């Protein structure tokens, strides 16, 4: 930072107390994580009882679903810690759930479809209602601040 630069020295990021929208987004994301992990558990149950015809497919499906469940759990943790980074992945995940809900409706599972769509839409609304904490003039990360320091 140069002597002519009036901007204050950057302070370390401190976690903010999550607002109502962040808590709602976190709660809904946690709910989704638990449901997805439950589906992974269903695959484990099928493998244990021998109900699956191809064990390899069931194992890989269960592991893939478990990865998504853990990812959603991390998003929920970010929301509950007052972070703003979970916003985009939450929006993307819930936008992808809308075609899933439509597909469930087409499969004559309308009550489940309505539940999935409702959770997705409320989650999208909660994520959009969360305030962004970055100012337009602040750097996105330490690399940009270091680059400015070396130029001055």
Number of C-alpha atoms within 10 A of each C-alpha: 15 11 7 7 9 8 11 7 8 10 6 6 6 8 12 12 13 18 15 12 18 28 20 21 29 29 17 19 28 22 16 21 23 16 13 21 22 16 17 24 16 14 24 19 14 16 18 11 9 11 12 16 10 10 16 11 12 20 17 13 16 21 17 12 20 20 15 17 23 16 15 26 21 17 23 25 17 19 29 21 16 19 20 19 12 21 23 13 14 24 19 11 16 23 16 12 18 19 14 15 22 16 14 18 15 11 10 10 13 15 12 13 22 16 12 20 21 14 20 24 17 15 26 20 15 21 25 17 15 21 12 11 9 10 8 7 7 11 14 11 8 10 10 11 14 12 10 13 11 9 8 10
